[in-house]
Amino acid sequence: MDDTPFSHPPALDAILAAAEATGFAMSCEERTGSLLATLAGSKPGGHLVELGTGVGAGAAWLLHGMHPDARLLSIEADEAVQAIATKHLAADPRVTFETTDADQWLDTCEGPRLALAYVDCRPGKFHRLQDLIDLLEPGGLYIVDDLLPQTTWPPSHQHRVDTLLAHLPEVPNLRATPMRWASGLLLGART
């Protein structure tokens, strides 16, 4: 079976070109992105969050699948990196970009429960997992990528991944499935 995505977000090529030009090597890969678009499409009217905008590849995929009445908040600590995402995606009224640390956002988050959380940074993945899960509505989706070794990983990173995967069965309100597919995914739902 060919698992190449059928379609791509309109802004994706420009985002990936900008990432390459700036040396940013941690963009969401296309099979992960295609799954993000599919899962976002299952949440009409939902509030979605992305922790770790990067240059916006993941946000582009989420927007590609989202319904017109869904909303996406994308969080990134690095203003220069996030500027690429805002340049290519901010005209879409469904998305809001916030430049802040994900830990700080988790400390101050108020608003409606989340229908979907895509985590591509350390907070909400390697620490403060329960804080993020508590923000999900019942049935809300939790998606993590990059759980298989990546060339961009620092030497200590495998330990973080192993600890996360070992801890998952202890999370009381999350049904999760790790997948050895794409960059290594974790798909969960709040129970």
Beta strands, then each sheet from edge to edge (+ up, - down):
strand 1: 47-51
strand 2: 71-76
strand 3: 95-99
strand 4: 114-119
strand 5: 136-144
strand 6: 174-179
strand 7: 185-190
sheet 1: 3+ 2+ 1+ 4+ 5+ 7- 6+
end
